[in-house]
Amino acid sequence: MSIGLPAHLRKESVSRAFARAINTVAFICFSLAFVGVVTLYAGDPSRYLLPAAIALIPLFVTITLVNRYRTVFFTVAHLVIGGPAVYWFSLTVISQLQPVGVVGHYLLNLVGIALMLVGGASRTVGWSILWCTVGLGVSQGAVALASLQWQGYVHPHPAPVVVYVAVVAVLVILRLSQRGVRRVQSHLHRAARDDEFASLRYGIEATSAAVMHDTVLGHLAAIANAPFGAMNPKLQRDIKRDLEVLVGEEWLSEATLDSTDSVRHDWQNSALLAAITEVRALELVVEVTGDLTALSRLDARGDAALGPAVKQCLVNVIKHSGVMQAEVAIFGSDHEVSVLVVDAGKGFNEAETGADRLGLRQSVRRRIEIVSGTVHVWSTPELGTSVMIRVPVGEDAPALTASAIQ
């Protein structure tokens, strides 16, 4: 269960879980011993066992503090207080239960096990084993001293030793398992890193392909279709500007924008308006309708992808539709922003487009796929083309209101 946790949290998480389990078992052992002596006293008041029950009360307090704070101070305090308390408990039980019998040895084993288990609450395996050993020594010493003082001999109590061996074995197994977890976790982190790099690489490749189409291929097509002679000054300026963008690698910012970027742009500052303005400069009449305020719900990546994609759709209208008029309709919902680009041109069949027609494929579809959006194309020969682009909004986008829809 700790494989997916960071390294600095995994060890603490396992240690805390084991400490809580150990302390819970210790608390239960003290509780059973307390209930046992109270029950024996209630059944036979002549056996003065109340001092044994009272001796356990400080241990309930110290084990609670150890469970909550897990510090050396409270661990030592628990052992310092627990030694005399277990001695007093053992002396009372041995003196009042003659012969001690199975019930007496059961009660003595419970407090011995509980005091030994405090060692499992340490933050490291080494310290846990050390405190378990000290706790076992203190508890066994207290019981032995009480037995020697009252009976004149020491009766062995193997149950705490058996539990001690089991706890140490569990601690060692946890320690060894953490090494395996570290190896597995390193592979998981490496796989996650590789996947992140692959996603980043795909984004850069898709963006570079789109930028190359928008600039180099577009200019080559313009040069090929230009009349013989000197190049148009405007085309020269456009080529120079786009080459500066490519050499300066400014286009990389579009591919590496953080998906958590909360920067949002309204209609006046959006990439979509900038794209429409550039296309209008090419003498295309663009009518914009719909909910312009919906664009403010896009994050930086969505806005950066939507503008160039719509621009390419409008450039396709100029190049291929045979008309110089198009409509851009904007719609907003709780989960996405949709932009519909419509023209009444000659249309086409997307499946029959040539391999050299990369605009819709590279500059539109791949751009929108990078931001988890979708593109749908409806086109009928001689009736026109409609392109629907849907881009999901960010999780922290402002809620859509009735006034915004209107």
Secondary structure, 3 states (H helix, E strand, C coil): CCCCCCHHHHHHHHHHHHHHHHHHHHHHHHHHHHHHHHHHHHHCCCCCCHHHHHHHHHHHHHHHHHHHHCCHHHHHHHHHHHHHHHHHHHHHHHHHCCCCHHHHHHHHHHHHHHHHHHHHHCCCHHHHHHHHHHHHHHHHHHHHHHHHHHHCCCCCCHHHHHHHHHHHHHHHHHHHHHHHHHHHHHHHHHHHHHHHHHHHHHHHHHHHHHHHHHHHHHHHHHHHHCCCCCCCHHHHHHHHHHHHHHHHCCCHHHHCCCCCCCCCCCHHHCHHHHHHHHHHCCCCEEEEEECHHHHHHCCHHHHHHHHHHHHHHHHHHHHHHCCCEEEEEEEECCCEEEEEEEECCCCCCHHHCCCCCCHHHHHHHHHHHHCCCEEEEEEECCCEEEEEEEEECCCCCCCCCHHHHC
